[in-house]
């Protein structure tokens, strides 16, 4: 709707987990490396935690894309569980379908499990991703633990990635889940973005969408976005998207701090002062990214390697 007004090919702040728009901060790069290592080395269970909106699902999609690129089209079996509230029978049916196992009506879970184990022994690229794992019922987590026990003499046959909010870490400390916790081989956490990373996040998305970051947001606006969003990427995107829409409706470019504050009032977001001083309005003629610095430029460049 506002793309032409701002010189964009597409909307840069949609909330879909598009790996093209992933900014690899040091924490995101570390987490992605953990995911890739856990899958390729078949390390058993990997746990990824982070607050809602920090980019966990996007990181999973990026891991999919990289794995598919590395295997150059080889047949992979990635089971991605987005609805952790499934019944045990439904869960086994999902895995059977994804890993090419034939099932029959009324087939016992034990037989399904056995056939699944035989299929995994022949598949070198299988992996299970469980999103929103903090909400998985305890009996289902026990089922996942048993899947993690499927192994040959030298390696695990089904690498498992549990992805969830910080409550997942709390749940793993529950004594009834101690056996599951003992099988966790890798753990990593995504943190909210810093102010510098927020500027890089906004600039990178605008560039990928075909725009000029220096013409869309003032430095004051970027500082305000960071403080209202507390560094949460999803909230940053919501604020930026609505600010661009409002700016288009009011024929305003670049987006300034007053417009950001108006949008945040509509969403009932509260500003947390960071103590960073704004650098004043941007000069559109300089083509500098928001909150421009060498470190911001380096962040954008590193995320594309």
C-alpha positions in Angstrom: 0.0 0.0 0.0 2.8 2.4 0.9 5.6 0.8 -1.0 5.6 3.2 -4.0 5.5 6.3 -1.7 8.7 5.1 0.1 10.5 3.6 -3.0 10.1 0.0 -1.8 9.7 -3.1 -3.9 7.8 -4.9 -1.0 6.8 -4.3 2.6 9.9 -4.7 4.7 8.2 -5.3 8.1 5.7 -8.1 7.5 5.5 -10.5 10.5 6.1 -13.7 8.5 9.3 -15.6 9.5 11.0 -15.0 6.2 14.7 -16.1 6.4 15.7 -13.4 3.8 15.1 -10.8 6.5 17.0 -12.4 9.2 19.7 -10.2 10.8 22.4 -12.3 12.3 23.6 -10.6 15.4 26.3 -12.4 17.4 23.6 -14.2 19.5 21.6 -15.2 16.4 24.7 -16.4 14.6 25.6 -18.5 17.7 22.1 -19.9 17.9 22.1 -20.8 14.2 25.5 -22.5 14.5 24.1 -24.5 17.4 21.1 -25.6 15.4 23.2 -26.6 12.3 25.7 -28.5 14.5 23.0 -30.2 16.4 21.4 -31.5 13.2 24.5 -32.3 11.2 26.3 -34.0 14.0 23.1 -35.7 15.2 23.7 -34.5 18.8 20.4 -35.6 20.2 18.4 -32.7 21.7 19.1 -29.0 21.2 17.2 -26.3 23.1 16.7 -22.8 21.8 15.0 -20.3 24.1 14.1 -16.6 23.8 11.4 -14.2 24.6 8.4 -14.1 22.3 9.2 -12.1 19.1 13.0 -12.5 19.3 13.2 -14.4 16.0 13.2 -18.1 17.0 10.9 -19.3 14.3 12.7 -17.3 11.6 16.0 -18.8 12.8 14.4 -22.3 12.4 13.4 -21.4 8.8 17.0 -20.2 8.1 18.3 -23.5 9.4 16.0 -25.3 7.0 17.2 -23.2 4.0 20.9 -23.7 4.8 20.5 -27.4 5.3 18.6 -27.7 2.0 21.4 -25.7 0.2 24.2 -27.8 1.7 22.6 -31.1 0.7 21.9 -29.7 -2.8 18.4 -31.0 -3.2 18.8 -34.4 -1.4 15.7 -35.8 0.1 15.5 -34.5 3.7 12.8 -35.2 6.3 12.2 -32.2 8.5 9.3 -32.7 10.9 8.2 -29.3 12.2 5.7 -29.5 15.0 3.9 -26.1 15.2 0.9 -27.4 17.3 2.4 -29.0 20.4 -1.1 -29.8 21.8 -1.5 -32.9 19.6 -2.6 -36.2 21.1 0.0 -39.0 21.2 -1.6 -40.8 18.3 -1.8 -37.6 16.2 1.9 -36.9 17.0 3.0 -40.3 15.8 0.8 -40.0 12.6 2.5 -36.6 11.8 6.0 -38.2 12.2 5.0 -41.2 10.2 3.7 -39.1 7.3 6.8 -36.8 7.3 9.3 -39.7 7.5 7.5 -41.9 4.9 6.2 -44.5 7.2 3.0 -46.4 6.3 0.4 -46.6 9.0 -2.9 -48.4 9.2 -6.2 -47.6 11.0 -6.1 -49.0 14.5 -2.3 -49.7 14.4 -0.8 -49.7 17.8 1.5 -46.9 18.9 4.2 -49.5 19.7 4.1 -50.8 16.1 4.1 -47.3 14.7 7.1 -46.4 16.9 9.0 -49.5 15.6 8.4 -48.7 12.0 9.4 -45.2 12.6 12.7 -46.4 14.1 13.4 -48.5 11.1 12.7 -45.6 8.7 15.0 -43.3 10.7 17.9 -45.8 10.5 17.8 -45.4 6.7 17.5 -41.6 6.7 20.6 -39.6 7.2 18.9 -36.2 7.1 16.0 -36.5 9.5 15.3 -34.0 12.3 12.4 -33.0 14.5 11.7 -29.3 15.4 9.2 -28.6 18.1 8.1 -24.9 18.3 6.4 -23.4 21.3 7.9 -26.2 23.3 7.1 -24.5 26.6 3.4 -25.4 26.1 4.0 -29.1 25.3 2.2 -31.4 27.9 4.5 -33.4 30.1 3.4 -36.7 28.6 4.3 -35.5 25.1 7.7 -34.3 26.3 8.2 -37.8 27.6 7.3 -39.1 24.1 9.9 -36.8 22.6 12.5 -38.0 25.0 11.8 -41.6 23.9 12.3 -40.5 20.3 15.6 -39.0 21.3 16.6 -42.4 22.6 16.4 -43.9 19.1 20.1 -44.5 18.2 22.6 -46.7 16.5 25.8 -47.9 18.1 27.5 -44.6 17.1 24.9 -41.8 16.8 21.4 -40.6 17.5 19.0 -41.3 14.6 16.7 -38.3 15.2 18.2 -35.0 16.2 15.5 -33.0 18.1 15.3 -29.2 18.5 13.1 -27.8 21.2 12.3 -24.1 20.7 10.4 -22.1 23.3 10.1 -19.1 25.5 12.1 -18.8 28.8 9.5 -20.9 30.6 10.9 -23.9 28.7 14.1 -23.6 30.7 12.0 -23.5 33.9 10.1 -26.6 32.9 13.3 -28.5 32.2 14.3 -28.0 35.8 11.2 -29.9 36.9 12.3 -33.1 38.6 9.8 -35.1 36.5 11.7 -34.0 33.4 15.2 -34.6 34.7 15.7 -37.5 32.2 14.8 -35.2 29.3 17.2 -32.4 30.6 20.1 -34.9 30.9 19.7 -35.6 27.2 20.1 -31.9 26.1 23.4 -31.7 24.3 23.3 -28.0 23.2 21.5 -25.0 24.6 21.4 -21.4 23.3 19.3 -18.3 24.1 18.2 -15.3 21.9 18.3 -11.9 23.6 16.5 -8.7 22.6 18.3 -6.4 20.3 20.6 -3.6 21.4 20.0 -0.1 20.2 22.8 -0.6 17.6 21.3 -3.9 16.5 17.8 -2.3 16.3 19.2 0.3 13.8 20.8 -2.5 11.8 17.6 -4.5 11.9 15.6 -1.6 10.5 18.2 -0.6 7.9 18.7 -4.2 6.6 15.0 -4.8 6.2 14.6 -1.6 4.2 17.5 -2.4 2.0 16.3 -5.9 1.3 12.9 -4.4 0.3 14.6 -2.1 -2.1 14.5 1.1 -0.1 17.0 3.7 1.2 17.2 3.5 5.0 18.5 7.0 5.3 15.3 8.4 3.8 12.7 6.6 5.8 13.4 7.0 9.6 15.2 9.7 11.5 17.7 8.8 14.1 15.4 10.1 16.9 12.7 7.8 15.5 15.0 4.7 15.7 15.9 5.4 19.3 12.2 5.8 20.1 11.4 2.5 18.3 14.1 0.7 20.3 12.8 2.1 23.6 9.2 1.4 23.0 9.9 -2.2 21.6 12.5 -3.0 24.3 14.6 -4.5 21.5 12.0 -7.2 20.5 12.2 -7.7 16.7 8.5 -8.5 16.2 7.5 -5.4 18.1 10.0 -3.3 16.2 8.4 -4.6 12.9 4.9 -3.8 14.1 5.9 -0.2 15.0 7.8 0.4 11.8 5.0 -1.0 9.6 2.3 1.1 11.2 4.6 4.2 11.2 5.2 3.8 7.5 1.5 3.4 6.9 0.6 6.4 9.0 3.4 8.4 7.3 2.0 7.5 3.9 -1.5 8.6 4.9 -0.1 11.9 6.2 2.4 12.4 3.4 5.3 12.5 5.8 8.9 11.3 5.0 11.0 10.5 6.8 9.2 9.1 9.8 10.0 11.2 12.9 9.8 10.6 16.6 6.4 12.3 16.9 4.9 9.8 14.5 6.5 6.9 16.3 5.0 8.1 19.6 1.5 8.4 18.1 1.7 4.8 16.7 2.9 3.5 20.1 0.0 5.3 21.9 -2.4 3.4 19.6 -0.8 0.1 20.6 -0.6 1.0 24.3 3.2 0.6 24.3 5.2 2.2 27.0 8.6 3.8 26.5 11.6 2.6 28.5 14.3 5.3 28.4 17.6 3.7 27.5 19.8 6.7 28.3 21.1 6.9 24.7 21.1 10.4 23.3 19.6 10.8 19.8 21.8 12.2 17.1 19.3 14.6 15.7 17.3 14.4 12.4 19.0 12.6 9.5 20.1 14.4 6.4 18.4 12.4 3.6 21.1 13.5 1.2 23.7 11.5 3.1 22.0 8.1 2.5 23.2 7.0 5.9 21.3 4.1 7.6 19.4 4.9 10.7 21.6 5.5 13.7 24.5 5.1 11.3 27.9 3.9 12.5 30.6 1.5 11.2 29.4 -1.1 13.7 25.8 -1.0 12.2 27.2 -1.3 8.7 29.3 -4.3 9.9 26.3 -6.0 11.4 24.4 -5.7 8.1 27.4 -7.0 6.1 28.0 -9.9 8.5 24.4 -11.1 8.4 24.7 -11.6 4.6 27.7 -13.9 4.7 
